[in-house]
Amino acid sequence: MSEIDDQAGEDPAALGAQVQADWAEERAVAEAAEKLRVAEVEQAALLVREKLLAEVASLPLLPGVYRYFDAQDHVLYVGKAKSLRKRVSSYFQKDHGGTRIGMMVARIARLETTVVRTEAEALLLENNLIKALNPRFNILFRDDKSYPYLKLSGHAYPRVSYYRGAVDKRHRFFGPFPSGWAVKESIQLIQKVFRLRTCEDTVFNNRSRPCLLYQIRRCSGPCVQACSDDDYARDVRNAERFLLGETQEVMDGLQALMMSHAEALQYEQAAEVRNQIQSLAKVLQQQAVDENSATGRDRDVDILAVKVQGGRACVNLAMVRGGRHLGDRAYFPKHVDEGTAVALADHEDDEGSTSAPRSAEQQVLEAFMAQHYLDAHVPSLIVVSEAVDAGLAEALSVQAGYRVTAQAQPRGQRRIWQEMCVKGAELSLARLLSEEGSQQARTRSLLEALDLTVAEVDKFRIECFDISHTAGEATMASCVVFEGHQMQSSQYRRYNIEGITGGDDYAAMRQVLTRRYSKLAEGAQLGTARLPDLVLVDGGKGQVSMAREVFEELGLDLSLIVGVEKGEGRKVGLEELVFADGREKVYLGRDSAALMLVAQIRDEAHRFAITGMRAKRASARTGGSRLEDIAGVGPKKRAQLLQRFGGVRGVAGASVEELSSVKGVSKELAEEIYRVLH
């Protein structure tokens, strides 16, 4: 420092020139280092490309499936090919520019291939891998929960019930149905017309008098022998035939039975059958289905309609089972733009292809059929809104073991079903686009209100925290995530708060924020983790001050923290936003779209915290898993311990001698219980 001062005293101009020269030298060194780094990256990319081209050249001219991976070993794309070498090499033979396929090819670091015997096998394997690997550039349909069925139990007096899960050959299953509502509606019809029981076997075996369902004529009362075994068995057979679509046969059988009762002068029995016929006729009339056309293959049909608009797609699936239209369900795939762009490039690069390129609607529909029917029952007839590749129907036929037909231009009743399904797809997609547009508007409104600038609005991420407890008991913290204009439930987290004074919400907030962001802060510095763009805490100045302390300790940006403070009288719509970096409070306004988004996220954090707290509290009050997991403590001893000491807290507070005084608890077991609970 003294040397610089001396130089300044002697010749300030010389010192300035020296400083500029030093800066220029440092800049030159930095530029040289950057050029070297770029050259190394380019050299590495060149080596990767050469290695890929060598692998491609050695691929066989056989059908198969290929997978592309990036440098982080994430799957980019899964595709199938008649000839692996021709298809895969087409990706590297020309410059795709800044297109989506060009972006994908630039990120390919390695590839894997699997040779199969036929194109049908390639199709099935391709979609199995798509569902398992979730590639970035494939059209992907999310796995939904299993479809519900209507179940007739294998009992002397079969019970009709709702069922979801793996089917068991001991029972009869009808379906699948598109929704739980459709199953429950069918059960109500079975109760009304055929009066089959719906009670559990434990209830059925211990009845001494008929239940209310018998009184309102929704059950024939087999539990108390209010009907004969033959009559109940007949009703079960008729219900099965009705569910299979044999409605006319059921009606004819009931008509004949009524006439036989009348001829035998059994007028009460004839009246009962007459009432059953009238109920069945009314049900069939309400269904508004042309039963004359619902024969043969029309008894079990899936109808598929697709609509693509605004970068989103909807596939609507309607089900006809036993000739009855059971309703529909809409599916919304991911990666539509990327998947359709790559698939179109595949077709253009497919040597010898004479077919017209597949439209986006056809690609989405084919992707749905291939992925959906891997795990679901395939009916022999599928009515579609767009013509699909004949090879797809062949592959589904091979998998199902019987001929599957995809019909794009139906007539008669099938045409009516198709038009209904198309209309459903249009309405569902319009609803989705409307909801997404509203949510995107809320996101932009919040960014404007807080004067935030983010690189990509679609990746704007908010994490919100809330604390929940009951008078200090079972304290639970929640963290919910909002990203991509929607709540991301798979990224939610709950935190058990321990080691604090009961009811100290500030200490609980400190603990959860420290646990959440201590590792994230380290990862963010190394570039391996991403911090949220905004951190919401449910609370005012106190909670924000606590969050500020945590972020200062971790070296994080204080402007990320925003508290949601209750307004005057704690009324909804009067909330104010409190900032950790010293900015003034902000009142967004009762009708503000930004406040609606903040309230939505805050309420979700509260819901997630309170449900976790209640589960934790219930576990603690009933003994919890710790007591249940102790070897030698079965349900009877556990009940005795809880009854003797008034709950798990009492058990935890008891001494070894007190525990061993409980009947059946030895000294050794008492010591083990004491050890586990302490």
Residue, then its C-alpha position, 0 to 999 in steps of 0.5 A: m500500500s505504501e509503495i502505491d502511495d509513493q508512486a501516486g505521489e511521484d507520478p499519478a499518470a504513470l500509476g493509472a497507466q500501470v493499473q490499466a495495463d494490469w487490468a488489460e493483462e488480467r482480461a487477456v488471461a481470462e479471455a485466453a482461459e475461456k478460449l481454452r475452456v471452449a476449445e476443450v468443450e468442443q474437443a470433448a463434444l467432437l470425441v463424443r460425436e465420433k464415438l457415437l458415429a462409430e457405434v451407429a455404423s456398427l448397428p445391425l439392419l434389424p428392427g429394435v428400440y433405441r434410447y438417447f442419453d445426455a451427459q448427465d445420463h438422463v433419458l432424452y428419447v426412446g424410439k423404435a425402428k424397422s432398421l436400427r442403423k438406418r433410423v439412428s444414423s439419420y439423426f446425425q447425417k444433417d444439421h437440424g439447426g435450432t429445431r426441437i430435434g436439433m436441440m435433442v441431438a446436440r445433447i446426445a452423449r450416448l445411446e443404447t439399443t435393443v434388437v427385437r424380432t418383430e415390429a410389434e415387439a419393438l412397439l411394445l418395448e418402446n412404450n414400456l420404456i417410455k412409461a418407465l424412463n419418462p424421456r424428455f422428447n416423447i409424448l408421455f401419458r401419466d400412469d393413472k390409478s387402476y380402473p375400478y370394477l364391480k365385484l360379485s363375491g364367490h359366496a353362497y349369497p354373492r355380494v355386489s361391491y366396488y373393487r379396485g386392484a388385482v382381480d381374484k379368480r375366486h370372484r366375478f369382476f365386471g368392468p373396467f369402469p371409467s370412474g368410481w361414479a360409474v361403478k356406484e351407479s351400476i351397484q345402485l341399479i343392481q340393488k334397485v332391480f335385482r336386490l342383491r346384498t351389499c353388506e360385508d360378510t361379517v355383518f351378513n353372518n351376524r344379522s338377526r333381523p333385516c336391515l334398512l335396505y330390506q325395508i326400502r326394497r333394495c335387498s331381498g334379505p338373504c341374511v335372515q332367509a327372507c327369500s329362498d336360495d333359488d330366488y336369490a341365485r336366480d337374481v344373481r344370474n340375471a344381474e350377471r347377464f344384465l352386466l354382460g349386456e344380455t338384457q333382452e334375455v333377462m327380460d324374456g326370462l322374467q316374463a316367462l317366470m311371471m306368467s308361470h307364477a300367474e298360471a299357478l295362481q301365485y299372484e304375489q310372486a307374479a307381482e314381485v316379478r312384474n315389479q322387477i320387470q318394470s324396474l328393469a324396463k325403466v333403467l333400460q329406457q333411461q340409458a338411452v342406448d340402442e340395445n338392438s345395435a349393442t350386440g356382438r362386438d358392440r357389447d364391449v367397446d372403447i371409444l377414443a377421441v383426440k384433440v390438440q390445441g395450444g401446445r396441449a392435447c387431450v385424449n378422451l376415453a369412453m367405455v361401453r361394457g355390456g352394451r351400456h355407455l359407462g361414461d368417459r375419462a380425459y387424459f392429458p399427455k406431457h411433452v406434446d410439442e417435443g414428441t410430435a416434432v421428433a416423430l415427424a423428423d423420424h418420418e422424414d428421415d425414414e428411408g423408403s417411407t411412402s406413407a403420409p406423415r402422421s398428424a399431431e392428433q394421430q401421433v398422440l392417439e397412437a402414443f396413448m393406445a400403445q401406453h395405455y393398453l400395456d396395462a389395461h384390458v383391450p376390447s376387441l373393438i376400439v373406435v377412434s377419431e383418427a386413423v391409426d397405424a395398422g401395425l399398432a392394432e396388430a401389436l395389440s392383437v398379439q399382446a391380447g391373444y385375440r383380434v383387435t380392430a381400430q375403426a376410424q369411420p364407424r356407422g350407426q350407434r358407433r358413430i353416435w358414441q364417437e361424436m359424444c367422445v369427440k365432444g367430450a375431448e373438446l370440452s375437456l381440453a378447453r377447460l384445461l386451457s382455460e384453467e392453465g391460462s388463469q393460473q399463468a395470469r396469476t403467476r405473471s400478476l404475482l411477478e409484477a406485484l413483487d417486481l420480480t424478474v425470472a429467466e423463464v416464467d414457466k419455471f418460476r418456483i415458490e416454496c411455502f412453509d407452515i407450522s401446525h400443532t395442537a396446544g404444542e403437541a405433535t408439531m409438524a411443518s410443511c413445505v409445498v411447492f408451486e412450479g410450472h403454474q401448478m402445485q407439485s404434490s410429488q415434491y411436498r415434504r413434511y418435517n417432524i419438529e422436535g427439541i423445541t418448547g411446545g407451541d414455539d412456532y418461531a423455533a419450529m420455523r427456524q428448524v424447518l428452514t434450516r433443515r430445508y435450505s442448509k444442504l440446498a445452499e451448499g448445492a446451489q454454490l456448487g451448481t448442483a441444486r436450485l433454490p426457489d425463486l420465492v419463499l413464502v412463510d405463513g406469518g407476519k414480522g415474527q416469522v419473517s424475522m426468524a426466516r431472515e436469521v436463517f438465511e443470513e446464517l446460510g448466506l442466502d438472498l433475503s429478497l427471496i423471503v415473503g411473509v403472508e400476514k393476516g389482515e385486520g380482523r384476520k379476514v380473508g382477502l385483507e392479507e399483506l405481504v411482509f418482506a425480509d429485506g426491509r421493503e414496505k408491506v404490500y397489500l395486493g387487493r381483495d380481487s388481485a390475481a396475485l393474492m389469489l395465487v398466494a392464498q392458494i399456495r398458503d392454504e395448501a401448505h396449511r392443509f398439508a401441515i394440519t393433515g400431517m399433524r393430525a396423523k402424528r397426534a392420532s399415532a401418539r395418542t393410540g400408542g404409535s408405531r414405536l410401541e407396536d414395533i416392540a417384539g413381544v407386545g401384541p395387540k392385547k398387551r398393548a391395549q393393557l398397557l395403554q389402559r393401565f397408564g392412560g396412553v402412550r405418554g403414561v407408558a413412556g413415563a412409567s418405570v420398569e417396575e410399574l411396567s412389569s406389574v402389568k399382567g403378561v409383561s415380564k421384567e425383561l419385556a418391561e426393560e425392553i419397552y422402557r429402552v425403546l420409549h426412551 
